[in-house]
Amino acid sequence: MDYLSVADRSWPLLRRMMGGHTAVYRASGGLIGHRVPGLPPMLLLDHVGAKSGRKRTTPLGYGADGDDFVLVASKGGYPRNPAWFHNLVANPDTTVQVGSRRRNVRARVASKAERDRLWKLMVGVYGGFEDYRRRTEREIPLVVLEPR
């Protein structure tokens, strides 16, 4: 089965599902949507379009590293990085909602020195990230969200 082909055809449905997830997460104050069986814990990432300047919100799995949150820009192993990654590179100061709590954060790409440790952390949070790594030739970026 060509997973990337299936993913390409599924994006319109996945976008709608993510929009629904975001709406329920926000409406419930994070009580619903923060923890979903079989998935890593989820946060809501606010970001501004690098080209459009439009405000967007994306639900993403995360790992905790001390006071920081770690995101995996995997896009399921797709050959290109997800749009939210490009948006954070262009506009790193943003906010996240983790459960009921909103936090101001600054995004940065993980350094080479911390990458191995953070990758192991994230695969421990959700083993599927390793499958995504095997599906792509690109190095999947890890994004660290630091409190600001």
Phi, psi and omega in degrees: 000135178270095184299323182292324177296317178298317180298318179302317181286338184271348186305318179300319178291316180299321178299317179296318179297319179295323177296318177295318178300314180299315181297316180292318179303309182293315183296328182268004182065028178087359179292326178246127177109341178289318177242121178236124182307133179085356180238162174292165174302148186246142171238167174253120180260119172272137178208159183248131181305130181298323181259317187278332186076005181280141177283136181223159174227133181231128173282131182220147171289148182216164171235155178257134176229089187066233178274355182267157170248146181241133178242150178249118182273061188274323187050039177067019182090011179298151183297338181246155177292153178291155181302321182300328178296311179299323179296319180291325177297319181284327184223079188286338179276120186206192177228156173227154169245122179241107189063233182270354187260132174259140181224143171276131182224163172237129182268144172211153176281136180300142179285162176302321183296328182259353187301310183301315181297315182290325178297316178299319177302312185289324175293328174293327178287319181209108183298338180299337179300326178293322175298318179298320179299321181290337183278348186233155176268347181279155172280120182287121180291146171251133182246129178257126177256110182260142177299147175225000000 
